[in-house]
């Protein structure tokens, strides 16, 4: 017997499908909710000393639980796609709307105040931390 090409063939016959595609604004909001929440947890791992190198956060988040590979991983998602200040603002917006699980911790707020990204604060092993000018 051939393998099905879909997880649940004919599911759309069992439920009333009202739209063919997710509206762009909903897709943007859902993507932000999924990715920001995961990045908040990775930041907590840095705070607790579980992760000490930004590269480990990036590789681990992609290979361990399938974080969106196009982002470069959780640390790069914050540093390169958002920027730390914008990320903290987005996380606060999500926390206000969806609950404190999105609320950035003290470390992220400190990083935002100093303009530090994860690769600034947690550089690859064997490299020096950037000194403030």
C-alpha positions as CSV (number, residue, x, y, z in Angstrom):
1,X,0.0,0.0,0.0
2,X,1.3,3.4,-0.9
3,X,2.1,5.9,1.8
4,X,-0.4,8.8,2.0
5,X,0.9,12.2,0.8
6,X,-1.1,13.9,3.6
7,X,-1.2,13.4,7.3
8,X,-5.0,13.2,7.3
9,X,-6.5,12.9,3.8
10,X,-10.0,14.3,3.4
11,X,-9.9,16.2,6.7
12,X,-11.4,19.2,4.9
13,X,-14.5,17.1,4.2
14,X,-15.0,16.5,7.9
15,X,-14.9,20.2,9.0
16,X,-16.1,23.4,7.5
17,X,-13.1,25.2,6.0
18,X,-13.8,28.9,5.9
19,X,-10.6,30.2,4.4
20,X,-8.0,28.8,2.0
21,X,-5.0,30.7,3.5
22,X,-4.1,32.5,6.7
23,X,-4.4,36.3,6.3
24,X,-1.0,38.0,6.2
25,X,-1.5,39.9,9.4
26,X,-2.6,36.8,11.3
27,X,0.4,34.9,9.9
28,X,2.8,37.7,11.1
29,X,1.2,37.6,14.6
30,X,1.3,33.9,14.9
31,X,4.9,33.7,13.7
32,X,5.9,36.3,16.2
33,X,4.1,34.5,19.0
34,X,5.8,31.2,18.2
35,X,9.3,32.5,17.7
36,X,9.4,35.2,20.4
37,X,8.2,32.7,23.1
38,X,10.9,30.3,22.3
39,X,13.6,33.0,22.3
40,X,12.4,34.1,25.7
41,X,13.0,30.6,27.0
42,X,16.5,30.6,25.5
43,X,17.3,33.9,27.1
44,X,16.2,32.3,30.4
45,X,18.7,29.5,29.8
46,X,21.4,32.1,29.4
47,X,20.3,33.8,32.6
48,X,20.5,30.5,34.5
49,X,23.9,29.6,33.1
50,X,22.6,26.6,31.1
51,X,23.9,28.2,27.9
52,X,27.1,30.3,27.8
53,X,27.8,30.6,24.0
54,X,25.4,32.2,21.5
55,X,26.4,29.6,18.9
56,X,25.2,26.8,21.1
57,X,21.8,28.5,21.4
58,X,21.5,28.9,17.6
59,X,22.6,25.4,16.7
60,X,20.7,23.8,19.6
61,X,17.5,25.6,18.9
62,X,17.5,24.6,15.2
63,X,18.7,21.0,15.6
64,X,17.2,20.1,19.0
65,X,13.6,21.3,18.6
66,X,13.3,22.6,15.1
67,X,13.4,26.4,15.6
68,X,12.9,28.2,12.2
69,X,16.2,27.6,10.4
70,X,15.8,30.7,8.2
71,X,16.3,32.8,11.4
72,X,19.8,31.4,12.1
73,X,18.6,30.2,15.6
74,X,17.2,31.8,18.7
75,X,20.2,34.1,19.4
76,X,20.5,35.2,15.8
77,X,16.7,35.7,15.6
78,X,16.9,38.3,18.4
79,X,20.2,39.9,17.3
80,X,19.8,40.0,13.5
81,X,16.1,39.9,12.7
82,X,14.8,42.1,15.5
83,X,17.6,43.8,17.3
84,X,17.6,43.6,21.0
85,X,15.6,46.8,21.8
86,X,12.9,46.0,19.2
87,X,12.7,42.4,20.4
88,X,12.1,43.5,24.0
89,X,9.4,45.9,22.8
90,X,7.8,43.1,20.8
91,X,7.9,40.7,23.7
92,X,6.4,43.3,26.0
93,X,3.6,43.9,23.4
94,X,2.9,40.1,23.3
95,X,3.0,39.9,27.1
96,X,0.5,42.7,27.4
97,X,-1.8,40.9,24.9
98,X,-1.3,37.2,25.7
99,X,0.3,36.9,29.1
100,X,3.4,37.1,31.1
101,X,5.0,34.0,29.5
102,X,6.2,36.5,26.8
103,X,7.6,39.0,29.3
104,X,11.3,39.6,28.9
105,X,13.5,39.0,32.0
106,X,16.0,41.3,33.6
107,X,18.9,40.2,31.5
108,X,17.1,41.0,28.2
109,X,16.1,44.4,29.6
110,X,19.7,45.1,30.6
111,X,21.0,44.0,27.2
112,X,18.5,46.3,25.5
113,X,19.6,49.2,27.7
114,X,23.2,48.6,26.8
115,X,22.5,47.8,23.1
116,X,24.0,44.3,23.5
117,X,23.0,41.3,21.4
118,X,23.6,37.7,22.4
119,X,26.7,37.5,20.4
120,X,28.0,40.6,22.2
121,X,27.3,39.3,25.7
122,X,27.9,35.6,25.1
123,X,30.5,35.4,22.3
124,X,32.0,32.2,21.0
125,X,34.4,30.5,23.3
126,X,38.0,31.8,23.0
127,X,37.0,35.3,21.8
128,X,37.0,38.5,23.8
129,X,33.8,40.2,24.9
130,X,33.6,43.6,23.1
131,X,34.6,46.4,25.4
132,X,32.4,49.5,25.7
133,X,33.7,52.5,23.9
